[in-house]
Amino acid sequence: MSIRAAQTAALSALQTSQAGISVSSENIANASVDGYTAKSASTASSVTAGATTGVTITSVGSDVDSYLLKSISQAASESGYASVFSTPLETVASGFGDIGDDGAISTLITDLETSFAALSVSPDSQSAKSTVLRDAEAVADELNSLSATVQDQRASADQSIEDTVNQINELLYKIDSYNKQLSGTADSTLSSSELNDARAQAINDLSELVDISYYTDSSNNTNIYIGGTLVVGSQVQELSYNAAGAVNADTNFADVTVNGQSISDDISGGELGGLIELRDETLSDIQEELDNLATTLMDALNEVSNLGTAYPPPNDLTGTTQTDLTDAFSGTGTVRLVATDDEGNAIEIVDIDLTTIATVQDFVDDINASGNLSASVNTDGTLSIATTDDDYGISIVNMDAEVGGDDEGFSAYFGLNDMFDGTGADNISLNADWDADSSRLPVGTGSDDAGLAVGDSVISTSSSDITEALADVFDENISYSDAGHLGSTRTTFSDYGAEILSDVAQQASAADTEASVSLEAYADLVETFSNSYGVNTDEEALMLSNLESAYEAAAAVLEITQSLMDTLLEAVR
């Protein structure tokens, strides 16, 4: 080998060692960067005229298993999906409390049953009536509170959906930026290799937020899809979503869209998919269970309370059902309306044959034709019946009346003696008139004696059959339709409340376990990736030491060959 050839080989070795030192230094510097893969310089011998003349660097980068990258992306999506359920469900479960707690819904229902039983023993006790109403209000307030807790978490999830969409858009633009920098380039430099790492990490971050599919084309451009919608190709297609703001059980949420087209049905994974399911299914199912308890409780207790009358009878009754004077009315049997004095004795008796009534107006007209009673439909659409003299009271005796397709009692049809009003757990409330005046609570039924005459007793202070019936309802196995996670069943109010508590607690526990398992699976894959492609600082330090030795050796060869060259030049002179 000539001195010149030796110098060329030594110079190439020096340059290669220098490049290797740069690569190892970069590896050590980026060892803690998420997604960074250890780079290496690929070398090849330089051959000139059939003779080796040195070494050259052919590429700088890392050879990463694309299947492992996609497995990590999938695991990130599953982990992101599972992560959103645990905290909201724990919050809801905490609000529900535990079975047996003083404030738990099942306990409050049992308290109401106990107070009804006490009232049935002393139906004339205003204190016992107040206790019933206080306990009834506690049940309604707790259902309101539980519903509010569920809806607060739905509102939080809805806002998180908007925030997550914004994060997704930021990542889409970041990936698009990497695409533009990498498009058309080969993975042959340290900077392009680092950009590939950064893009792969951005894809993992995106996968954690929403389930995606992707592929990298021949131009090194990574295309991102959500379902069948291309969101990163030649340009970014942004996702769009605006949170609803105030949220209740009846809120209808908008769809997540791209260019005005809904992609909500395509989203099933990642945090976004989890949040949508949490808001629209998981929490809605819990609300449905609460509503099932609330409406079943209301219907059963209202059915009984509407068969009764208070002692002394109040001088006015206002319904809860919406109606109109022109509404058709279909009923059979007879209903008795009695104007009474303050001791429950009849002042006037009005028996109405419901088969003669075709509209609400007909019924109102029949009442208004009496001497001591009047009826009207209020501006809010509710029926009111009152006495014309404030010293008198109104007692409704159902007799054998059946109204409407559900064969309800007359008072129940209009809701004239409803204990509770509302449409579900979010708005169930105690009869406001009873809350203001506990004496309006129905305790017994009025006389259905066919021979009842003016001056006869309609209801007495000792009447208690309604309070006894109300207490008995709590021991009955009531039919519940399927709702949320709970199938159709027959059980007591208290036991159904306990089932809801148990269901929520189990969901919270399962969500916590699933989040932990999914995160661990994701972490295991990331660790596998790191072990395979991450930076081992000990190895890099050893590599640096070897490269420095090689650099020094190459430098020594250069120095020797230069000295030889100088000696030869001197000899020539």
C-alpha positions in Angstrom: 0.0 0.0 0.0 1.3 3.4 -0.9 1.8 6.2 1.7 -1.0 8.1 0.0 -3.4 5.2 0.1 -2.5 4.7 3.8 -3.3 8.4 4.5 -6.6 8.1 2.6 -7.6 5.0 4.6 -6.5 6.6 7.9 -8.5 9.8 7.1 -11.6 7.8 6.3 -11.2 5.9 9.6 -10.8 9.2 11.4 -14.0 10.6 9.9 -15.9 7.5 10.5 -14.8 7.4 14.1 -15.7 11.0 14.5 -19.2 10.4 13.0 -19.6 7.4 15.4 -18.6 9.5 18.3 -21.3 12.1 17.3 -24.0 9.3 17.0 -23.1 7.8 20.4 -23.0 11.3 22.0 -26.5 12.0 20.5 -27.7 8.7 21.9 -26.5 9.4 25.4 -28.0 13.0 25.3 -31.4 11.7 24.1 -31.5 8.6 26.3 -34.4 9.9 28.4 -36.5 11.2 25.5 -39.7 9.2 25.0 -39.7 7.2 21.8 -36.1 7.9 21.0 -34.3 4.9 19.5 -30.6 4.2 19.7 -28.9 5.2 16.4 -26.0 3.5 14.8 -23.8 4.3 11.9 -23.7 1.7 9.2 -20.3 1.5 7.4 -18.9 -0.1 4.3 -15.5 -0.5 2.8 -14.4 1.8 0.1 -13.0 0.0 -2.8 -11.0 1.7 -5.6 -9.7 -0.3 -8.6 -10.3 -3.5 -6.7 -8.4 -2.4 -3.6 -9.8 -1.4 -0.3 -9.0 2.2 0.3 -10.9 3.0 3.6 -14.3 3.0 5.1 -17.4 5.1 4.5 -20.7 5.7 6.4 -23.6 4.5 4.4 -26.5 5.5 6.8 -27.3 6.7 10.3 -30.4 5.4 12.0 -32.2 2.6 13.7 -34.1 -0.4 12.3 -37.3 -0.6 14.3 -39.9 -3.5 14.1 -43.0 -1.9 12.5 -45.2 -4.6 13.9 -44.0 -3.8 17.4 -44.7 -0.1 16.8 -48.3 -1.0 15.7 -48.8 -3.2 18.8 -47.7 -0.3 21.0 -50.1 2.0 19.2 -53.0 -0.5 19.7 -52.0 -0.9 23.4 -51.9 2.9 23.8 -55.4 3.1 22.4 -56.7 0.4 24.8 -55.0 2.0 27.8 -56.3 5.4 26.9 -59.8 4.1 26.6 -59.7 2.3 29.9 -58.2 5.2 31.8 -61.2 7.5 31.5 -63.7 5.4 33.5 -62.1 4.8 36.9 -62.1 8.3 38.4 -65.6 9.4 37.3 -67.1 6.0 38.5 -65.2 6.3 41.8 -66.7 9.8 42.2 -70.2 8.6 41.5 -69.7 5.5 43.8 -68.5 7.8 46.6 -71.6 10.0 46.2 -73.8 6.9 46.4 -72.2 5.7 49.6 -72.3 2.1 50.9 -75.2 -0.1 51.6 -76.2 0.5 55.3 -74.8 4.1 55.4 -77.2 6.5 57.1 -77.5 8.7 54.0 -77.6 5.8 51.4 -80.7 5.8 49.3 -81.7 2.3 50.5 -81.5 3.4 54.1 -83.5 6.6 53.5 -86.2 4.5 51.8 -86.3 2.2 54.9 -86.6 5.3 57.1 -89.6 6.5 55.1 -91.3 3.1 55.5 -90.7 3.3 59.3 -92.3 6.7 59.5 -95.3 5.6 57.5 -95.7 2.7 59.9 -95.6 5.1 62.9 -98.2 7.4 61.3 -100.6 4.5 60.7 -100.6 4.0 64.5 -101.2 7.8 65.2 -102.9 9.1 62.0 -103.9 12.4 63.8 -100.4 13.2 64.9 -99.0 16.2 63.2 -95.6 15.3 64.4 -95.8 11.9 62.7 -97.1 13.5 59.5 -94.1 15.9 59.6 -91.7 13.0 60.0 -93.2 11.2 57.0 -92.9 14.3 54.9 -89.3 15.0 56.1 -88.3 11.5 55.3 -90.1 11.6 51.9 -88.3 14.8 51.1 -85.0 13.2 52.1 -85.6 10.4 49.6 -86.4 12.9 46.8 -83.4 15.1 47.7 -81.0 12.1 47.7 -82.3 11.0 44.3 -81.8 14.5 43.0 -78.3 14.6 44.4 -77.3 11.2 43.0 -78.7 12.3 39.6 -76.8 15.6 39.8 -73.6 13.7 40.6 -74.1 11.5 37.5 -74.9 14.5 35.3 -71.9 16.4 36.6 -69.7 13.6 35.5 -71.4 13.5 32.2 -70.8 17.2 31.8 -67.2 16.7 32.8 -66.8 13.9 30.2 -68.4 16.1 27.6 -66.0 18.9 28.2 -63.1 16.4 28.2 -64.3 15.3 24.7 -63.9 18.8 23.5 -60.5 19.1 25.1 -59.4 15.8 23.7 -60.5 16.7 20.2 -58.3 19.8 20.5 -55.4 17.7 21.6 -56.0 15.3 18.7 -55.9 18.2 16.3 -52.6 19.4 17.7 -51.1 16.0 17.2 -52.4 15.7 13.7 -50.7 19.0 12.8 -47.5 17.8 14.5 -47.5 14.5 12.5 -48.2 16.5 9.3 -45.2 18.7 10.1 -43.0 15.6 10.5 -44.4 14.3 7.3 -43.4 17.4 5.4 -39.9 17.3 6.8 -39.4 13.6 6.0 -41.4 13.3 2.8 -39.1 12.2 -0.1 -36.0 11.7 2.2 -34.3 8.4 3.0 -33.5 7.4 6.6 -29.8 8.2 6.0 -29.0 11.0 8.4 -29.2 11.5 12.2 -31.7 14.3 11.9 -34.2 12.3 9.7 -33.9 9.3 12.0 -34.8 11.5 15.0 -37.7 12.9 13.1 -38.9 9.3 12.4 -38.7 8.7 16.2 -40.6 11.9 17.0 -43.3 11.0 14.5 -43.6 7.5 15.9 -44.0 8.9 19.4 -46.6 11.4 18.2 -48.6 8.5 16.6 -48.4 6.7 20.0 -49.6 9.8 21.7 -52.4 10.1 19.2 -53.4 6.5 19.6 -53.8 7.0 23.3 -56.4 9.7 22.5 -58.2 8.0 19.7 -58.1 4.6 17.9 -56.4 5.1 14.5 -55.0 3.1 11.6 -52.0 4.3 9.6 -49.4 3.5 6.9 -46.3 5.1 5.6 -46.1 5.4 1.8 -43.0 5.3 -0.5 -42.5 9.1 0.0 -42.0 8.5 3.8 -45.4 10.2 4.4 -47.5 8.6 7.1 -51.3 8.7 6.4 -53.6 8.6 9.5 -57.2 7.3 9.5 -60.0 7.4 12.1 -62.3 4.7 10.9 -62.6 5.3 7.2 -61.9 9.0 7.4 -58.4 10.2 6.3 -57.3 12.9 8.8 -53.7 13.2 7.8 -52.7 12.8 4.2 -51.6 15.6 1.9 -53.0 17.9 4.6 -54.8 17.8 8.0 -58.5 17.3 8.3 -59.4 18.7 11.7 -61.9 17.1 14.1 -64.6 19.4 15.4 -66.7 19.3 18.6 -68.2 21.8 21.0 -69.2 20.8 24.5 -72.9 21.1 25.4 -72.3 23.3 28.5 -75.2 22.6 30.9 -76.0 18.9 31.0 -79.0 17.0 32.3 -80.6 13.6 31.7 -82.3 14.8 28.6 -79.4 16.5 26.9 -78.8 15.6 23.3 -75.1 15.9 22.4 -73.6 16.8 19.1 -71.4 14.5 17.0 -67.7 14.7 16.5 -67.3 15.7 12.9 -64.7 16.1 10.2 -65.6 18.5 7.4 -69.2 18.5 8.8 -69.5 14.8 8.6 -70.0 12.7 11.7 -67.3 10.3 12.7 -68.8 9.4 16.1 -69.7 5.9 15.1 -66.1 5.3 13.9 -64.6 6.2 17.3 -64.4 3.2 19.6 -61.0 3.4 21.3 -58.6 5.8 22.9 -59.6 8.4 25.5 -62.1 9.9 23.1 -63.9 6.6 22.5 -63.9 6.0 26.3 -65.2 9.4 27.1 -68.1 9.1 24.6 -69.0 5.7 26.0 -68.7 7.0 29.6 -71.0 9.9 28.8 -73.5 8.2 26.6 -73.7 4.7 28.0 -72.0 4.0 31.3 -73.2 7.1 33.2 -76.5 7.1 31.3 -77.1 3.5 32.4 -76.7 4.6 36.0 -79.1 7.5 35.5 -81.6 5.1 33.9 -81.4 2.9 37.0 -82.0 5.9 39.3 -84.9 7.0 37.1 -86.4 3.5 37.2 -86.3 3.6 41.0 -87.7 7.2 41.2 -90.6 6.6 38.7 -91.5 3.2 40.2 -91.5 4.7 43.7 -93.5 7.7 42.6 -96.1 5.6 40.7 -96.6 3.1 43.5 -96.9 5.7 46.3 -99.0 8.2 44.2 -101.4 5.4 43.3 -102.1 4.8 46.9 -102.1 8.4 48.2 -104.6 9.4 45.5 -107.1 6.9 47.0 -107.1 8.9 50.2 -108.1 12.2 51.7 -106.6 14.3 54.4 -108.2 15.0 57.8 -109.4 17.7 57.9 -109.9 17.8 54.1 -108.1 20.8 52.4 -110.2 23.5 50.7 -108.5 23.0 47.4 -106.6 20.4 45.4 -104.4 20.9 42.4 -103.3 18.1 40.1 -99.9 17.5 38.5 -101.0 16.0 35.2 -101.2 18.3 32.2 -104.6 18.6 30.6 -106.8 20.8 28.6 -110.6 21.6 28.7 -111.0 20.2 25.2 -109.2 16.9 26.0 -111.2 13.7 25.6 -112.1 12.0 28.8 -112.9 8.3 29.0 -114.0 6.8 32.3 -116.3 4.3 33.9 -117.8 4.0 37.4 -118.6 6.8 39.8 -116.4 9.3 41.6 -117.7 11.2 44.7 -116.7 14.7 45.5 -117.7 16.0 48.9 -117.6 19.4 50.4 -117.0 18.9 54.2 -116.9 21.0 57.3 -113.7 21.2 59.4 -114.7 18.0 61.2 -115.0 16.0 58.0 -118.8 16.0 57.9 -120.6 16.3 54.5 -121.9 19.7 53.5 -122.6 18.7 49.9 -122.2 15.4 48.0 -121.6 15.3 44.3 -121.6 11.8 42.7 -120.5 11.9 39.0 -121.1 9.0 36.6 -118.0 9.1 34.5 -119.7 7.3 31.6 -121.5 10.6 30.9 -118.3 12.6 30.7 -116.8 13.0 27.2 -114.3 15.9 27.8 -112.5 17.6 30.7 -114.8 20.5 30.1 -117.9 18.3 30.8 -116.4 17.3 34.1 -115.5 20.9 35.0 -119.1 21.9 34.1 -120.6 19.2 36.4 -118.5 20.3 39.3 -119.3 24.0 38.7 -123.0 23.2 38.7 -122.7 22.3 42.4 -123.4 24.8 45.2 -120.1 24.5 47.1 -117.4 23.3 44.7 -115.7 24.8 41.7 -113.2 23.4 39.1 -110.9 25.0 36.5 -107.9 24.2 34.4 -105.0 26.5 35.3 -102.7 28.3 32.9 -100.1 25.6 33.4 -102.6 22.9 32.3 -103.3 21.4 35.7 -106.8 20.8 37.1 -107.9 22.5 40.3 -110.9 21.7 42.4 -111.8 23.9 45.4 -114.6 24.8 47.7 -116.4 28.1 47.3 -116.2 28.7 51.0 -112.8 28.7 52.7 -114.3 27.1 55.8 -115.1 24.0 53.8 -112.9 21.2 52.6 -112.9 18.9 49.6 -112.7 15.2 49.8 -112.5 12.9 46.8 -113.8 9.3 47.1 -112.9 7.2 44.1 -115.8 4.7 44.6 -115.4 2.4 41.5 -114.0 5.0 39.1 -111.5 3.9 36.4 -110.1 6.5 34.0 -108.0 6.3 30.9 -106.2 3.4 29.2 -104.4 2.4 32.5 -107.7 2.3 34.5 -106.4 4.8 37.0 -108.4 6.1 39.8 -110.0 9.6 39.2 -107.7 11.5 41.6 -104.6 9.6 40.3 -105.5 10.4 36.7 -105.2 14.1 37.4 -102.6 13.8 40.1 -104.8 15.6 42.7 -103.2 13.8 45.7 -99.8 12.9 44.4 -97.2 12.5 47.1 -94.4 13.1 44.6 -94.1 15.0 41.4 -91.5 14.7 38.6 -90.4 12.6 35.7 -87.3 11.0 37.1 -84.5 11.0 39.7 -83.3 14.5 38.6 -86.5 16.3 39.4 -88.6 14.1 41.7 -90.0 16.3 44.4 -92.3 16.2 47.4 -95.8 17.6 46.9 -95.1 21.3 47.7 -98.6 21.9 49.3 -98.0 19.0 51.7 -94.5 20.3 52.5 -96.0 23.6 53.4 -98.9 22.1 55.4 -98.4 18.6 56.7 -102.1 18.3 57.6 -102.8 17.9 53.8 -101.2 14.4 53.8 -103.9 11.8 53.0 -104.3 9.4 55.9 -107.6 7.6 55.1 -110.3 7.1 52.5 -113.6 9.0 52.5 -116.9 7.2 52.9 -118.2 5.3 49.8 -121.5 4.5 51.6 -124.3 4.7 49.0 -126.5 6.2 51.7 -124.1 9.0 52.7 -126.1 12.1 53.4 -125.4 15.7 54.3 -124.2 15.9 57.9 -122.8 12.4 57.9 -119.1 11.8 58.6 -117.0 11.5 55.4 -113.6 11.0 57.2 -112.6 11.0 60.8 -109.5 11.7 62.8 -108.9 8.0 63.4 -108.9 7.1 59.7 -105.6 5.4 58.8 -106.1 2.9 56.1 -104.2 4.9 53.5 -101.1 5.4 55.7 -101.2 1.6 56.5 -101.4 0.9 52.7 -98.5 3.2 52.1 -96.4 1.5 54.7 -97.3 -1.9 53.2 -96.1 -0.9 49.7 -92.6 -0.8 51.0 -92.8 -4.5 51.9 -94.1 -5.5 48.5 -92.1 -6.9 45.6 -92.7 -4.2 43.0 -92.1 -4.9 39.3 -89.1 -3.0 37.8 -88.4 -2.9 34.1 -84.9 -3.5 32.9 -82.7 -0.4 33.2 -79.0 0.1 32.8 -77.1 -2.9 34.0 -80.1 -4.2 36.0 -82.5 -6.6 34.4 -86.2 -6.6 35.0 -87.0 -7.8 38.5 -89.5 -7.8 41.3 -88.2 -6.5 44.6 -88.7 -3.9 47.3 -87.8 -0.2 46.9 -85.0 -0.5 49.5 -83.5 -3.6 47.9 -83.6 -2.0 44.4 -81.8 1.0 45.8 -79.2 -1.3 47.3 -78.8 -3.1 43.9 -78.0 0.3 42.3 -75.4 1.0 44.9 -73.9 -2.4 44.4 -73.9 -2.1 40.6 -72.1 1.3 40.8 -69.5 0.0 43.2 -68.8 -3.0 41.1 -68.5 -0.9 37.9 -66.0 1.4 39.7 -64.0 -1.5 40.9 -64.0 -3.2 37.5 -63.0 0.1 35.8 -60.1 0.5 38.2 -58.9 -3.0 37.5 -59.2 -2.6 33.7 -57.3 0.6 33.7 -54.5 -1.0 35.7 -54.3 -4.1 33.5 -54.4 -2.0 30.3 -51.8 0.4 31.5 -49.5 -2.5 32.6 -49.9 -4.1 29.2 -49.0 -0.9 27.4 -46.1 -0.3 29.8 -44.8 -3.8 29.1 -44.8 -3.2 25.4 -43.1 0.1 25.8 -40.4 -1.5 28.0 -39.9 -4.3 25.4 -39.5 -1.6 22.8 -37.1 0.3 25.0 -35.0 -2.8 25.8 -34.8 -3.6 22.1 -34.3 -0.1 20.6 -33.7 2.3 23.5 -30.4 3.7 24.5 -28.2 1.6 26.8 -25.9 4.3 28.3 -23.3 1.7 29.5 -23.0 0.3 26.0 -22.8 3.7 24.5 -20.1 4.8 27.0 -18.1 1.7 26.0 -18.7 2.4 22.4 -17.4 6.0 22.9 -14.3 4.6 24.5 -13.7 2.3 21.6 -14.4 5.0 19.1 -12.0 7.4 20.8 -9.3 4.6 20.7 -10.0 4.1 17.0 -9.9 7.9 16.4 -6.5 8.1 18.2 -5.2 5.1 16.2 -6.3 6.7 12.9 -4.8 10.0 13.9 -1.5 8.2 14.8 -1.5 6.6 11.3 -2.0 10.0 9.8 0.8 11.4 11.8 3.2 8.6 10.9 2.3 8.7 7.2 2.7 12.4 7.2 6.1 12.0 8.8 7.1 9.4 6.2 5.9 11.8 3.5 7.9 14.6 4.9 11.1 12.4 5.1 10.7 11.4 1.5 10.3 14.9 0.4 13.5 15.9 2.3 15.4 13.0 0.7 14.3 14.2 -2.8 15.5 17.7 -2.1 
